[in-house]
């Protein structure tokens, strides 16, 4: 399906969306028209992938996520953003099954005339995120197909929720958003001893969140090592079962920690801690 705008018009739209403090109604309508074109393309690609026997979930990026990406990467990013339309397949199997699924999907869309692009994020993980992404072209537009193992999906789902709790920037290697500004209000008029104790508590809280992120990334590394060991047979089955039990418990512990956190979006005292 053809886009409703030229590439230069899409670039200008992205730049206006970034520069505007509040996007205009006209630009929001234009963005909606652009996303409708991707939605139609995604529907076509879904039919093709389902014909292979897969059961993908799918989405077209929402306005908030697009604005977040444009702010991070610049307005011209809208023209080259390859994951405006995407689907996800979770493989009930090991990495060999994951590789086979990727090969079948790539072969299917190679017949469309434009070679699919495969990005193996197991080899180049981003802050612990691992999967295989296949950019396919359906009706001339890109569609991102994420192929994950069950464990990769479990971890990614947990880390996405953690990002919602302590700051979306952790997905890009940024430190957690810290609620530091309120400490000055809270300690106003207090004795130096009480103010010092409160600042120390907030500082420790920040460090705890940093450690939580590092722990989550280490868990992803362990999952990756175990999935590799399953395929190569380098570890005894009994030891693998023990390690997988440890991973399961660690994942449960992280989720329990997250249950006690207040989402960044619900805090009224968010600030920035200089380090």
N, C-alpha and C positions, 0 to 999 in steps of 0.2 A: 504494500500500500504506500502511495506517495505521501510525503509529509505535506502539511498544509502551508508550510513556509519554506523559503530557500535557506541554505546553510547560513548565509550572512544575516538573514532576518532572525534566525535562531540564536546566533551569537549576540546580536544586539538586544534580543529579549533577555538573554541571560545576564548581560551587563546591566540592563536597567533593573532587573530583579535584585542584583547585588547592591547597586548604588542607592536604591530607594529605601528609605527607612521603613516605609509601609508601601508594599507593591500596589500599583494602581489597579482599579477594577479591569481596565482594558488588558493589562498585562496578565492578570490572573485568568481572564477569559482565554487569552492566546495560549497560555500554558496548558489550560484544560483541553483546548483543541489539539495541541501537540500530543498530550497524553492519551487522548481518544484514539489517535492514529496508532500509537504503540499498543493500546489495549486491543485493537482489532488484529494487529499483527501477532500479539501474544496468543490470542484465541486460536489462530491458525496453527501456530507452532505447537500449542498444547495438544491439538488433535493428532499431529504427526508423532509426537513423543508418546502419547497414550497408545498409539497403534503399535509401538514397540513392546507394550506390556507394562510400562512404568505408570506410577500414580503420582504425578508431581503436584505440588502446591504452587500457586502462582500469585504474582502481584505486579502492579504498575506502581512505581514510587509515588508517594503522596507529596503534596506541595511542601509541607514542612521539611521533609527529608531532602528534597531537591534544593530548597533554599539553604539548608545547612551545608550541603556539598558545594554549592556555588560560592558561599561565603568562604569556605575553606580553600577551594581551588581556583576561584575566579569565574567571572561570568562566561568566558569563552568555553568553559568546561561543558556547558549544556550541549554544545554541538557534538562533542566527542564522548559524552557520557553513554557508556555501552550497557549500563544496567538499569535504564529507565524501565524496561520491561524485563521481568525475570521469572524463572521458575526454579523450584528446588526438588531434587530427588534424593531421598534417604534410602541408601542401600542396606538391605537386611543381609549383610554378608561381610566379607573381609576386603582387603585392599585389592586383591585379585579381581573380585566381583566389581569393585568400584572402577578399576581400569577397563574391564570389559564393557561396562555401561558407558563409560566415556567414549570408547572406540565405536560403539554402535550408534551413539548419538551423532558423533562427528561424521561418520560414514553416511548417515541418513541425510544430513544437511549439506554435505559436500556436493550432492546431486543438484542442489539449488543453484549452483554456479559460482558461489563464493566460498572459499575454503574456511571452515570454522577455525577459530583461534582457541587453543587450549592453554590455560594457565594453571600450572600445578602448584597450588599453595601448600601442599605438603612439603615441597622442596624449599619454597620461599614463604614461610608463614608470616603473617602480620600480627604481631602482639598475641601470638598463640593460635590465631585463627588458621585452620587447615581445612581444605576441601579441594576439589578440582573444578575449575570454572571453564565452561565451554561457551564461547561467544559464537552463536550461530546466526545466520542471516535468513530471515523468512520474509518474503515479499520485499526484499531489499533493505529491511531495517534490522538492527541488531537486537538479539534477545539473549540474555545471560542465563545459562543453565548451570545451576550449582549442583554438583554431585557430591554427596557426603556419605560417610559410613554412619552407622547409628551412634557410635561414640563421638565422632566429630560433631554430629548434630547436637548431642546432649551437651557437649562442652560449649558450642557456639550459642546455644539457647541460654545457658547459664550466664555466659559472659555478656551477652546482649542485655540481659536483665540487670546485671551488675553495673553496666554502663548507664542504664537508666537511673540507677540509684545514686551513683557517686560521680557521674560526669561522663558524657559521651566521648570526650576526648581520649579516654583510656584506650579506645580502639585504635588510636593513632600514636600511641606511645606518650601521650601527654599525662601529667600527673592528675590525680583526682581533683575535682572541684572541691575547694575547702570552704567551710562556713566560718570564716575568720572575722568578718566585719562586726558581728554581733558582740564579740568579746569586749570591745571598748565600751559599748552601751551597758553590758552586763556588769562590768567592773567599775563603772563610774561611781565615785563616792565611796568605794570600798577601801578597806585598809590595804596597804601594800602587800601584806601577806596573803590576803584573800585574792587580790588581783593576780599575784604571781602564781598561786595555785590553780586559778582558772585558766590562765594562759598555758600553763604546763599541761593541763588536762586536754585542752584543745590541740596542742602540739602533738601529744601522744595519739590523740584520735586521728589526726592527719596521717601520722606514720603508720598507724594500724591499717588504714585504708590502702596505703601504698603497699604494705606487706600482703594484704588480701589480693591485690592485683597480681603481684609477683607470684603468689601461691597458685593463683588460677592459671597463669601462664606456664608454670612448672608442671601443673597437672596435664595441660595440653601436650607438653613434651613427653610426659610419661605415656600418655595414650598413644602418641605417635610411635614411640619405641616399642610398645607392646603390639601394636598392629603390624609393625614391620617384623617383629619376632614371630608372630603367628604365621606369616607367609614364608619366612626363611627357615622356620623350624629350629632356630638357634637356642630356644629355651624349652626346658621340659614342660610337659602339659600341666603337671601338678604345680610347678612354680608360676606358670602363666595364670592359672586359676587364682592363686594367692595374690598375685599382683593386681589382677582385675578386681578382686574383692577390695583391695586397698584403694584402688581408683574409685570404685563405687562409694566407699565410705568417705573418701576425701571430697567427692562431689556433693554428697549429702551434707557434710560439715559446712562446705561453702554456702550451700543453699540455706542452711540453718542460720549462719551468720547474716545472710542477706535479709532474712525475715525480720531481723531487729533494726534494719536501716530505714531511715526516712528518705524517700526519693528526693533528689535535688529539686525537682519541679514543685515540691510541696513545702520546701524550706523558705522561710522569709529572711534568713540571715546569711545567705550565700555571699561570700567574698572571695578574695584571692590571698593566699599566703605567699609572701615573697621568700624564696629560699636561695 
